[in-house]
Amino acid sequence: MGEIAMKKTNILCLIIIAIICFSLFSCVSPGLSDWEYELPNDYYIVRANSNSIGIGIKNEKGNAYSKVIDNYVVCFAYNDKYVCARRFELASDARQEEILKMDIEKAKYCIINTETKDVYDSLTIEEYEALCNELGITDLCGWINTYPTPDGARF
């Protein structure tokens, strides 16, 4: 086999190896647009894919999340003690365009006490506002949208 044929074979092998490596790593690593947003007491807003933005708490090793609020968080607010979120319950195949057009009246609200780990979920807006008053939650930051990616999120 000639020198030119050997170079072509080597280049072809490198291209095949690169394609295989890219395919493997894209399946096991986070997507390019996945992110996390740090909240108090090891809680995080986590974008796992285009249909899944939830709230999780990091495990003791700090290398994985336990889901606290699943499904689609559209915005959140927090202070040193509480995390609040507005979310929609979605079908697994919901598209971003559909999510952005959802009626806010169908939103559910949640409150997490990050110190005691108490979770109040699937609240109506009226229940949410009443519970905020009952718990004395008055000093939250403003609502932060999860789309587009919020400032301060880490990829």
C-alpha positions in Angstrom: 0.0 0.0 0.0 1.4 3.4 -1.0 2.1 6.3 1.3 -0.9 8.3 0.0 -3.2 5.4 0.6 -1.9 5.0 4.2 -2.5 8.7 4.9 -6.1 8.5 3.6 -6.7 5.4 5.7 -5.3 7.1 8.8 -7.5 10.2 8.2 -10.6 8.1 7.6 -9.9 6.2 10.9 -9.5 9.5 12.8 -12.8 10.8 11.4 -14.6 7.6 12.4 -13.1 7.7 15.9 -14.1 11.4 16.3 -17.7 10.6 15.2 -17.9 7.7 17.6 -16.5 9.8 20.5 -18.9 12.7 19.7 -21.9 10.4 19.6 -20.9 8.8 23.0 -20.2 12.0 24.8 -23.3 13.7 23.6 -25.5 10.9 25.0 -24.0 10.8 28.5 -23.1 14.4 29.2 -25.5 17.3 29.9 -26.8 19.1 26.8 -25.2 22.3 25.7 -28.2 24.4 26.8 -28.7 22.7 30.2 -28.0 24.8 33.3 -28.3 25.2 37.0 -29.1 28.2 39.1 -27.9 28.2 42.7 -30.4 28.9 45.5 -30.0 28.9 49.3 -29.1 25.8 51.3 -28.0 23.6 48.3 -31.2 24.0 46.3 -31.0 24.6 42.6 -33.2 25.4 39.7 -32.1 22.7 37.1 -32.8 22.7 33.4 -32.3 19.1 32.4 -33.7 19.5 28.9 -36.2 21.7 27.0 -39.2 20.1 28.7 -37.8 19.8 32.2 -36.9 22.7 34.5 -37.4 21.8 38.1 -36.0 22.4 41.6 -33.6 20.0 43.1 -31.4 19.7 46.2 -27.8 18.5 45.9 -26.9 15.3 47.6 -24.2 15.1 50.4 -21.4 14.5 47.8 -22.6 17.5 45.7 -22.6 15.5 42.5 -26.3 14.8 41.9 -29.8 16.3 42.6 -32.8 14.9 44.3 -35.9 16.3 42.7 -38.0 18.5 44.9 -40.3 20.1 42.3 -40.6 18.3 39.0 -42.0 19.4 35.7 -41.8 22.9 34.3 -40.8 25.9 36.4 -41.4 29.0 34.4 -40.2 31.5 37.0 -39.0 31.6 40.6 -38.2 34.0 43.4 -36.3 33.5 46.6 -34.7 34.9 49.7 -32.3 33.3 52.3 -35.0 31.0 53.6 -37.7 30.4 51.0 -37.8 29.5 47.3 -41.1 30.1 45.5 -41.9 29.0 41.9 -44.6 29.2 39.3 -44.9 26.0 37.2 -47.0 24.2 34.7 -47.6 20.5 34.6 -46.7 19.4 31.1 -46.8 16.5 28.8 -43.4 15.0 28.1 -43.5 16.1 24.5 -44.5 19.7 25.1 -42.7 22.2 22.8 -41.2 25.5 24.0 -43.7 27.5 21.8 -46.6 25.8 23.6 -45.1 26.5 27.0 -44.7 30.2 26.3 -48.3 30.4 25.3 -49.8 28.7 28.3 -52.5 30.5 30.3 -51.0 31.8 33.5 -54.3 31.0 35.2 -53.4 27.3 34.9 -50.1 27.8 36.7 -49.4 26.1 40.0 -47.3 27.6 42.7 -45.0 26.1 45.3 -43.1 27.3 48.3 -40.0 25.6 49.8 -38.6 26.3 53.2 -35.0 25.6 52.5 -34.1 25.4 56.2 -36.8 22.9 57.2 -37.2 21.3 53.8 -41.0 21.8 54.0 -42.6 21.8 50.5 -46.0 23.3 49.7 -46.8 22.4 46.1 -49.6 22.6 43.5 -51.1 25.8 45.1 -53.5 28.1 43.3 -52.5 31.7 43.2 -54.9 32.4 46.0 -53.5 29.6 48.2 -50.0 30.8 47.4 -50.6 34.4 48.4 -52.4 33.3 51.6 -49.6 31.0 52.6 -47.0 33.7 51.9 -48.9 35.9 54.3 -49.2 33.1 56.9 -45.5 32.3 56.7 -44.5 36.0 56.7 -42.8 35.8 53.3 -42.4 39.4 52.2 -38.8 39.9 51.1 -38.4 37.7 48.0 -36.4 38.9 45.1 -38.5 39.7 42.0 -39.7 36.8 39.8 -36.9 35.4 37.6 -37.9 33.8 34.3 -36.4 30.4 33.4 -36.6 31.2 29.7 -34.4 32.6 28.4 -31.6 31.4 30.6 -31.5 33.6 33.7 -28.5 35.7 34.5 -26.3 33.8 37.0 -27.1 30.3 35.7 -24.2 28.0 35.2 -23.9 25.7 32.1 
